[in-house]
């Protein structure tokens, strides 16, 4: 596959060999751009962006046999679990719950602040709806996230029992643990993405610069464009390059002759 490049109001072929030469010549620039942007991103996200730690508590909704039997008459197992869990998540995603949670934390956080860092999710890893859902807590430190998650586990069952009177109980399936690594920012991933972006941007720049460059680089180009034979050529001795055609001296790149 060949591209076309304009020079002196004429067109000549931009071959795959030329593309390879451009890549070879600009490779160090691409690698340098990738390294610089990668280091900048790593430094920024590692030292300047506040880290967030996540602790999780898994809760289980347990109902009496009679309550389950009544619901099963109208719903399948899957729909029953989905409806039940979604109902409890809505009950816990209220200002009433966050105010009680704030009181249990000695009002160190307001209800509004807690509503932003405590979220509930009913999505399991295998996308199968069950009667288990998760409270996800974000904190500025591992200890903070663990303390808030433990308070969620202590507060949620009492809130549910006060709102429901149909023999329903909320139990803890898995208590929170102290997170060992931050959940965000993802420093390594961001650094790799920045490095890849730097490489691609420099690649685009190198090709655009080559496409806009209308200087003659080979004697064959001069022959093709102007239909003038090359009588002789002077090798590249430095920054000045010349090709001699018909006894006249023309600025150009080194000839292969």
Secondary structure, DSSP 8 states (H G I E B T S, - for coil): --EEEEETTEEEEE-HHHHHHHHHHHHHHHHHHHHHHHHHHHHHHHHTS--BEEEEEEEEEEE-HHHHHHHHTTS-HHHHHHHHHHHHHHHHSSHHHHHHHHHHTTTSS-HHHHHHHEEEE---TT----SEEEEEEEESSHHHHHHHHHHHHHHHHHHHHHH--SSEEEEEEE-----SS-SB--HHHHHHHHHHHHHHHHHHHHHHHHHH-----SHHHHHHHH-----EE----SS--EEEETTEEEE------
